[in-house]
């Protein structure tokens, strides 16, 4: 399997520790790119389309739901998983209405996260066969 076949995951969070933990977790299986805010995330997506975006809801300047809406305007087929703190149920619900695939609460349950990514990436993608 060549590198071309590796799926791309974009991790967006303003907390360096979270970015580091998630990057470490996914880097063996995916090409990982990271961004520390919404503007960085949108720039990264425009440079190279990720298969999945892990997007923190609670970020300064531009919250995750706003970033999600922009991502969906750029490319509606990118799967976005929201990362939420436990008290952000309302925002998580808004994110789902805005097109998020799902959400994971912090602290992470990595088995759940892995299962969610597997579900997204195992789906057949369009007419390409």
C-alpha positions as a LaTeX table, in Angstrom:
\begin{tabular}{lrrr}
\hline
Residue & $x$ (\AA) & $y$ (\AA) & $z$ (\AA) \\
\hline
Unk1 & 0.00 & 0.00 & 0.00 \\
Unk2 & 1.62 & 3.25 & $-1.14$ \\
Unk3 & 1.52 & 6.49 & 0.79 \\
Unk4 & $-1.08$ & 7.79 & $-1.64$ \\
Unk5 & $-3.57$ & 5.40 & $-0.10$ \\
Unk6 & $-3.18$ & 6.77 & 3.43 \\
Unk7 & $-6.15$ & 8.71 & 4.67 \\
Unk8 & $-5.69$ & 12.27 & 5.89 \\
Unk9 & $-6.88$ & 13.46 & 9.27 \\
Unk10 & $-6.89$ & 17.13 & 10.25 \\
Unk11 & $-6.87$ & 17.82 & 14.00 \\
Unk12 & $-8.05$ & 21.28 & 15.04 \\
Unk13 & $-7.68$ & 22.33 & 18.67 \\
Unk14 & $-6.21$ & 25.36 & 20.44 \\
Unk15 & $-4.79$ & 23.17 & 23.23 \\
Unk16 & $-1.32$ & 21.88 & 22.23 \\
Unk17 & $-1.61$ & 18.88 & 24.55 \\
Unk18 & $-4.83$ & 17.70 & 22.89 \\
Unk19 & $-3.30$ & 18.13 & 19.43 \\
Unk20 & $-0.27$ & 16.13 & 20.56 \\
Unk21 & $-2.28$ & 13.28 & 22.12 \\
Unk22 & $-4.54$ & 12.95 & 19.07 \\
Unk23 & $-1.63$ & 13.22 & 16.61 \\
Unk24 & 0.26 & 10.48 & 18.44 \\
Unk25 & $-2.83$ & 8.29 & 18.45 \\
Unk26 & $-3.55$ & 8.61 & 14.73 \\
Unk27 & $-0.13$ & 9.02 & 13.10 \\
Unk28 & 0.59 & 5.31 & 12.69 \\
Unk29 & $-2.50$ & 4.84 & 10.56 \\
Unk30 & $-3.13$ & 8.24 & 8.98 \\
Unk31 & $-1.39$ & 11.26 & 7.55 \\
Unk32 & $-2.04$ & 13.79 & 10.29 \\
Unk33 & $-2.18$ & 17.54 & 9.85 \\
Unk34 & $-2.92$ & 19.92 & 12.69 \\
Unk35 & $-4.30$ & 23.42 & 13.11 \\
Unk36 & $-4.62$ & 25.58 & 16.22 \\
Unk37 & $-7.61$ & 27.67 & 15.16 \\
Unk38 & $-10.41$ & 27.94 & 12.62 \\
Unk39 & $-8.52$ & 30.09 & 10.13 \\
Unk40 & $-5.58$ & 27.65 & 10.14 \\
Unk41 & $-7.98$ & 24.76 & 9.68 \\
Unk42 & $-9.67$ & 26.32 & 6.65 \\
Unk43 & $-6.26$ & 27.11 & 5.12 \\
Unk44 & $-5.16$ & 23.51 & 5.62 \\
Unk45 & $-8.34$ & 22.19 & 4.01 \\
Unk46 & $-7.91$ & 24.45 & 0.99 \\
Unk47 & $-4.30$ & 23.26 & 0.57 \\
Unk48 & $-5.08$ & 19.55 & 0.80 \\
Unk49 & $-8.44$ & 17.95 & 1.43 \\
Unk50 & $-8.56$ & 15.78 & 4.55 \\
Unk51 & $-10.81$ & 12.71 & 4.77 \\
Unk52 & $-11.77$ & 13.50 & 8.36 \\
Unk53 & $-11.55$ & 16.62 & 10.52 \\
Unk54 & $-11.47$ & 16.39 & 14.32 \\
Unk55 & $-12.68$ & 19.83 & 15.31 \\
Unk56 & $-12.73$ & 21.33 & 18.77 \\
Unk57 & $-15.91$ & 23.30 & 19.48 \\
Unk58 & $-14.38$ & 25.59 & 22.07 \\
Unk59 & $-11.78$ & 27.78 & 20.35 \\
Unk60 & $-11.04$ & 31.52 & 20.54 \\
Unk61 & $-12.22$ & 33.92 & 17.81 \\
Unk62 & $-14.07$ & 31.38 & 15.68 \\
Unk63 & $-15.83$ & 28.52 & 17.43 \\
Unk64 & $-15.99$ & 25.01 & 16.02 \\
Unk65 & $-19.57$ & 25.31 & 14.78 \\
Unk66 & $-18.64$ & 28.36 & 12.68 \\
Unk67 & $-15.60$ & 26.52 & 11.31 \\
Unk68 & $-17.78$ & 23.48 & 10.55 \\
Unk69 & $-20.18$ & 25.61 & 8.48 \\
Unk70 & $-17.24$ & 27.02 & 6.49 \\
Unk71 & $-15.79$ & 23.53 & 5.93 \\
Unk72 & $-19.16$ & 22.31 & 4.62 \\
Unk73 & $-19.23$ & 25.23 & 2.17 \\
Unk74 & $-15.74$ & 24.35 & 0.91 \\
Unk75 & $-16.42$ & 20.62 & 0.56 \\
Unk76 & $-19.59$ & 19.03 & 1.89 \\
Unk77 & $-18.12$ & 15.52 & 1.60 \\
Unk78 & $-15.47$ & 16.03 & 4.30 \\
Unk79 & $-16.49$ & 14.20 & 7.46 \\
Unk80 & $-16.24$ & 16.37 & 10.57 \\
Unk81 & $-16.20$ & 15.01 & 14.12 \\
Unk82 & $-16.70$ & 17.64 & 16.80 \\
Unk83 & $-14.66$ & 17.49 & 20.00 \\
Unk84 & $-16.65$ & 18.80 & 22.95 \\
Unk85 & $-16.36$ & 19.46 & 26.63 \\
Unk86 & $-19.17$ & 17.83 & 28.58 \\
Unk87 & $-21.13$ & 21.03 & 29.13 \\
Unk88 & $-21.36$ & 21.81 & 25.40 \\
Unk89 & $-24.37$ & 19.66 & 24.57 \\
Unk90 & $-26.27$ & 22.55 & 22.94 \\
Unk91 & $-23.36$ & 23.41 & 20.66 \\
Unk92 & $-22.88$ & 19.74 & 19.81 \\
Unk93 & $-26.54$ & 19.52 & 18.80 \\
Unk94 & $-26.15$ & 22.63 & 16.63 \\
Unk95 & $-23.05$ & 21.09 & 15.05 \\
Unk96 & $-24.97$ & 17.92 & 14.15 \\
Unk97 & $-27.70$ & 20.05 & 12.55 \\
Unk98 & $-24.97$ & 21.89 & 10.63 \\
Unk99 & $-23.60$ & 18.70 & 9.10 \\
Unk100 & $-21.16$ & 17.22 & 11.63 \\
Unk101 & $-20.85$ & 13.44 & 11.43 \\
Unk102 & $-20.85$ & 13.15 & 15.21 \\
Unk103 & $-19.06$ & 14.31 & 18.32 \\
Unk104 & $-16.72$ & 12.96 & 20.97 \\
Unk105 & $-16.51$ & 14.34 & 24.49 \\
Unk106 & $-13.24$ & 15.09 & 26.25 \\
Unk107 & $-11.60$ & 13.20 & 27.88 \\
Unk108 & $-11.38$ & 10.92 & 24.86 \\
Unk109 & $-12.55$ & 7.38 & 24.61 \\
Unk110 & $-10.11$ & 6.29 & 21.92 \\
Unk111 & $-11.98$ & 3.08 & 21.12 \\
Unk112 & $-15.08$ & 5.14 & 20.38 \\
Unk113 & $-13.03$ & 7.59 & 18.32 \\
Unk114 & $-11.40$ & 4.75 & 16.34 \\
Unk115 & $-14.80$ & 3.18 & 15.74 \\
Unk116 & $-16.19$ & 6.49 & 14.48 \\
Unk117 & $-13.30$ & 6.96 & 12.04 \\
Unk118 & $-13.63$ & 3.37 & 10.83 \\
Unk119 & $-17.34$ & 3.96 & 10.20 \\
Unk120 & $-16.61$ & 7.10 & 8.18 \\
Unk121 & $-13.72$ & 5.69 & 6.17 \\
Unk122 & $-15.32$ & 2.33 & 5.38 \\
Unk123 & $-18.23$ & 4.01 & 3.64 \\
Unk124 & $-17.95$ & 3.73 & $-0.13$ \\
Unk125 & $-17.06$ & 7.14 & $-1.54$ \\
Unk126 & $-19.01$ & 8.07 & $-4.65$ \\
Unk127 & $-18.88$ & 6.26 & $-7.99$ \\
Unk128 & $-15.09$ & 5.71 & $-7.93$ \\
Unk129 & $-14.51$ & 1.94 & $-7.78$ \\
\hline
\end{tabular}
